[in-house]
Amino acid sequence: MSYRAIDTYGKKHKGRKMKLIVQQECRRLYREVASTGTSARALHSALQLKGSIRTRQRRLKACGYLKYKKRKHTPFLKEAHKTARLKYAVGHLEDPP
């Protein structure tokens, strides 16, 4: 009784599937994200690399030095806000609230 397939016995193993994004393209992806901060979806159309958006997301997540940071939804301080804060601080230097 044989457990091996006779028609495939002795044939070479095909090996693994080729990677869609090679190291050079990964470095290009990291460089673009680090300089612009764009999303994986925007990079899909900008860089024209092979692979899906999900593949790019996996590569970015696996990168050690790039971390996702949620943006703040509050607007930046305007000049009027800065002067009002300064006026309040100067007014309360002697007698804090």
Buried (B, 14 or more C-beta within 10 A) or exposed (E): EEEEEEEEEEEEEEEEEEEEBEEEBBEBBBEBBEEEEEBBEBBBEEEEBEBEBEBBBBBBEEBEEBEEEEEEEEEEEEEEEEEEEEEEEEEEEEEEE
